[in-house]
Amino acid sequence: MRDSGLFLKELEEKLLGFVLRLLRFKRNAFFEKVQERKYSSERSVRSERVIARLTACRQLGLDPPNANEGGYK
């Protein structure tokens, strides 16, 4: 038979390993979510700039830049 102290120590090590893996997983998921929000925010800012340029061109009666290329980049 195994010593109960040794069994508990092994169990504790396995549990600690599991908890650490879980925390790493949660951390990675959190940072992925932060990155997604960052990219989404950057796209929104670019879209707002494009709309502002188009609006200004229309108000001034100018052709929008890149009109013959199919849009902004």
C-alpha positions in Angstrom: 0.0 0.0 0.0 1.0 3.5 -0.7 1.7 6.0 2.1 -1.3 8.4 2.4 1.1 11.3 2.8 2.8 10.5 -0.5 -0.6 10.1 -2.2 -1.8 13.5 -0.9 1.4 15.1 -2.1 1.0 13.7 -5.6 -2.6 14.7 -5.6 -1.7 18.2 -4.6 0.9 18.4 -7.4 -1.6 17.3 -10.0 -4.2 19.7 -8.7 -1.7 22.6 -8.7 -0.7 21.7 -12.3 -4.3 21.7 -13.4 -5.0 25.0 -11.7 -1.9 26.6 -13.4 -3.0 25.3 -16.8 -6.5 26.7 -16.2 -5.1 30.1 -15.2 -2.9 30.2 -18.3 -5.8 29.3 -20.5 -8.0 32.1 -18.9 -5.1 34.6 -19.3 -4.6 33.7 -23.0 -8.4 34.0 -23.7 -8.4 37.4 -21.9 -5.5 38.7 -24.0 -7.1 37.4 -27.2 -10.3 39.3 -26.4 -8.2 42.5 -25.7 -6.5 42.1 -29.1 -9.9 41.6 -30.9 -11.2 44.8 -29.3 -8.1 46.7 -30.2 -8.3 45.7 -33.9 -12.1 46.4 -33.9 -11.5 49.8 -32.5 -8.8 50.5 -35.1 -11.1 49.5 -37.9 -13.8 51.8 -36.5 -11.4 54.7 -36.4 -10.4 54.1 -40.0 -14.0 53.9 -41.1 -14.8 57.2 -39.3 -11.9 58.9 -41.1 -13.1 57.6 -44.5 -16.6 58.8 -43.8 -15.3 62.2 -42.7 -13.2 62.6 -45.9 -16.1 61.6 -48.1 -18.4 64.0 -46.3 -15.8 66.9 -46.6 -15.3 66.2 -50.3 -19.1 66.2 -51.0 -19.5 69.4 -49.0 -16.7 71.1 -51.0 -18.0 69.7 -54.3 -14.8 67.7 -54.9 -14.4 64.2 -56.3 -13.5 61.9 -53.5 -9.9 60.7 -53.6 -9.4 57.2 -55.0 -12.9 57.3 -56.5 -11.7 55.5 -59.6 -9.9 52.9 -57.5 -12.9 51.7 -55.7 -12.4 53.2 -52.3 -9.9 53.8 -49.5 -7.1 51.7 -48.2 
